[in-house]
């Protein structure tokens, strides 16, 4: 072996020294754990938002049903009131027409 080969081998060995790219440092483990925790927190936040939207949607449906029932009730009352008004108006017209006849 020549000295040049030996020097090349030593330089290659020196480059191999140190941490491997596949080894995780303590900081790397913390970073991965933090990223996982952040993902879990985001997932939980999204699930809570979806649950809130569903509750809001259910509340809105119930409110719409209640208002529809109230509107139907008011329309029934309005029809009854208009019927009574028309009957009274017809009586007044009949009386007025009789009163004008000689």
Steps between C-alpha positions, in 0.01 A plus 500: 500500500631836413492796729251675276257210536549506873436877515186463290374226730573711808314796350203279423506358854515848644193598305314203639565602856226691684128445522332312221224667307272223623557553870255724680631751743314592816393826334368307200294275723356806677423660162321188374304472827406868477386458143288198596348690794424793273327268253290346778407845631402614151293187446319555832436865416353404163281233661374754756424748222305235309304407814421869562380542143275195532355632827441836334335333205272299729412817696423680173275216382307503828467878484373479141244236599380710793473811284315305230249382759456856629451633147236233429320591822509871418366433149208304647426789738532748213252303284254486790536874563453580131192276485350682801591837348337408169182384678479828692568697184225309318253578784593869490457509122161325529384744769627799305329379181170450689525836665533682170202332339181706524 
